[in-house]
Amino acid sequence: MQQEQEETQWLEGDERAAWLALASLIFKLPSALDAQLLRDNNLTLFDYMALSGLSMTEGRTLRMSELASMVNSSLSRLSNVVKRLETRGLLRREPDPENARFTVAVLTDAGWDLVVAAAPGHVAAVRRYVIDGLSKEQIEVVRQVGCQVARNVEQNPISC
């Protein structure tokens, strides 16, 4: 005997409008940020987030698994990106000195210089596309919504 499926709870007017606005943001914002970073620095948004994440850590070094978590990526996707960035001399991989079973990513001086050069343009784009058009209250709501949606999606929720 087939189990009864729950009846679909369709989105109503305001719910549908909220979802479509969020979906538009999900698709359009990364493309706009990618375009700026590619044009100005030959980096994708993902590249920038990985390099920037390393730039903000002690010794500019992180285990690959920690970096993957930081940039919300699978380890295999991050490994492919890291390989490309390594070829460009922006970072290098090394055995973890604390446990050789792990690999760390280390930001090189060239990677540091590129992040420092890319940051002002990236921040200007984030301001232009997101921050400057919102009130302080709206910025707080965006933070709260982003955190809650991330918690709903992730098995290991981000701290907000």
C-alpha positions in Angstrom: 0.0 0.0 0.0 1.4 3.4 -1.0 2.0 5.9 1.7 -0.1 9.1 1.4 2.0 12.0 0.4 1.6 15.2 2.3 -0.4 17.7 0.3 1.8 20.4 -1.1 1.6 23.6 0.9 1.9 26.0 -2.0 3.5 29.5 -1.5 1.0 32.2 -1.1 1.3 35.8 -2.3 3.8 37.3 0.1 5.7 34.0 0.5 6.0 33.7 -3.3 7.2 37.3 -3.6 9.8 36.8 -0.8 11.0 33.6 -2.4 11.3 35.1 -5.9 13.2 38.1 -4.5 15.6 35.8 -2.6 16.0 33.6 -5.7 16.8 36.7 -7.8 19.4 37.7 -5.3 20.9 34.2 -5.2 21.4 34.2 -8.9 22.2 37.9 -9.7 24.5 39.0 -6.8 27.2 36.3 -7.2 27.3 37.0 -11.0 27.7 40.7 -10.5 30.5 40.2 -7.9 32.2 37.6 -10.1 32.1 40.1 -13.0 33.8 42.8 -11.0 36.5 40.5 -9.6 37.2 38.9 -13.0 37.4 42.2 -14.7 39.6 43.9 -12.1 41.7 41.0 -10.7 41.2 37.9 -12.8 39.6 36.2 -9.8 36.2 34.6 -9.3 34.2 35.3 -6.2 35.0 31.8 -5.0 38.7 32.4 -5.6 38.5 35.7 -3.7 36.7 34.2 -0.8 39.3 31.4 -0.4 42.2 33.7 -0.6 40.6 36.3 1.6 39.7 33.6 4.1 43.4 32.6 4.3 44.5 36.2 4.6 42.5 36.6 7.8 43.9 33.5 9.6 47.0 33.1 11.8 50.0 32.5 9.6 47.7 32.8 6.5 47.3 29.0 6.8 44.3 26.7 7.2 43.6 23.0 6.9 41.9 22.4 3.6 38.8 21.0 5.4 38.5 24.2 7.5 38.9 26.4 4.4 36.2 24.3 2.6 33.9 24.9 5.6 34.7 28.6 5.6 33.9 29.1 1.9 30.8 26.8 2.1 32.4 24.3 -0.3 32.9 20.6 -0.7 36.5 19.5 -0.3 36.7 18.3 -3.9 35.5 21.6 -5.3 37.9 23.5 -3.1 40.8 21.2 -4.1 40.2 21.9 -7.8 40.2 25.7 -7.1 43.2 25.5 -4.9 45.1 23.6 -7.6 44.3 26.4 -10.1 45.4 29.1 -7.5 48.5 27.1 -6.7 49.4 27.1 -10.4 49.2 30.9 -10.4 51.5 31.0 -7.3 48.8 32.5 -5.1 48.9 29.7 -2.5 50.6 26.4 -1.8 49.6 23.2 -0.2 51.7 21.5 2.5 51.3 18.7 4.9 49.9 19.9 8.2 52.8 20.2 10.6 50.6 19.1 13.5 49.2 16.0 11.7 50.7 14.9 8.4 47.4 13.1 7.5 46.0 16.6 6.8 46.9 19.2 4.2 47.0 22.9 4.8 46.6 25.7 2.3 49.1 28.6 2.7 48.6 32.0 1.2 51.8 33.1 -0.6 53.1 36.7 -0.7 51.7 36.9 -4.3 48.3 35.7 -3.0 48.4 38.3 -0.2 49.3 41.1 -2.6 46.4 40.1 -4.9 43.9 40.0 -2.0 45.1 43.4 -0.8 44.7 44.7 -4.4 41.3 43.1 -4.9 39.7 44.0 -1.6 38.9 47.7 -2.3 37.1 47.0 -5.5 35.3 44.0 -4.0 34.1 46.0 -1.0 33.0 48.9 -3.3 30.9 46.4 -5.3 29.4 44.9 -2.1 28.6 48.4 -0.9 27.1 49.4 -4.3 25.0 46.2 -4.8 24.0 45.6 -1.1 25.0 47.8 1.7 24.5 51.4 0.6 20.9 50.9 -0.6 19.8 49.6 2.8 19.0 51.2 6.2 20.8 50.0 9.3 17.6 48.1 10.2 17.4 46.4 6.8 21.1 45.4 7.1 20.3 43.7 10.4 17.3 41.9 8.8 19.5 40.7 5.9 22.0 39.4 8.4 19.3 37.6 10.4 17.7 36.2 7.3 21.0 35.0 5.9 21.9 33.4 9.2 18.6 31.6 9.5 18.5 30.4 6.0 22.1 29.1 6.4 21.1 27.3 9.6 18.1 25.7 7.8 20.3 24.5 4.9 23.4 23.5 6.7 24.0 20.4 8.9 26.7 22.3 10.7 25.2 25.8 11.1 27.3 28.9 10.8 27.7 31.1 13.8 26.1 34.5 13.3 
